Amino acid sequence: MAAPLDLRFRLSADDVAGLPPSPAEIALAGRSNVGKSSLLNALAGSTTLARTSKTPGRTRLLNCFATPEGATVVDLPGYGYAKVARTERDAWRRRMERYLLERDPLVATLLLIDGEVGPTSLDQQMLDWLRDHQVAYRLVATKHDKVRSSARTRRTRDLAAGCAVAPGEVLWVSAERGTNVGGLRELARRLLTT
């Protein structure tokens, strides 16, 4: 398995203008409760780098993590269900959209889809938005361990069809079991050194 990324928490920003300079950056995006923080911890080989919660909507700011070389990974607020006022959810959405459109060092967004649930209408809206605005992305299906092995081939095909991509364009991972985390680390490392 590929070595963990050497990531350290840098800062949390309430707007793209508050983020530090970076030679290259990737973002983690997905629905609330899709496992972004768990996956970030898995990338870094840590259990405490990013705070995880069973309550959706805990990530509210742009949380920036940096490598020793200065490349950065940004954990974006989740979209979808969260026990907060609609106005606050709308503010998170605007913050995320501004970030995705204005952040010059951004080389790709890792769009996390819950592999157990499949793409929701919110995921499809996010995909459409990324495509419409020509924001580079890679699809990552989380929670591989929650899908029965006998159903994985069909689930991969259905998930890819729901996202309008080829099955080979979906990278399945499990932060819980470490499934394909090495492949995701290699992908992140390639993106951060481009």
Secondary structure by P-SEA (a helix, b strand, c coil): ccccccccccccccccccccccccbbbbbbcccccaaaaaaaaacccccbbbbccccccccbbbbbcccccbbbbccccccccccaaaaaaaaaaaaaaaacccccccccccccccccccaaaaaaaaaaaaaccbbbbbbcccccccccaaaaaaaaaaaaaccccccbbbbbcccccaaaaaaaaaaaaaac
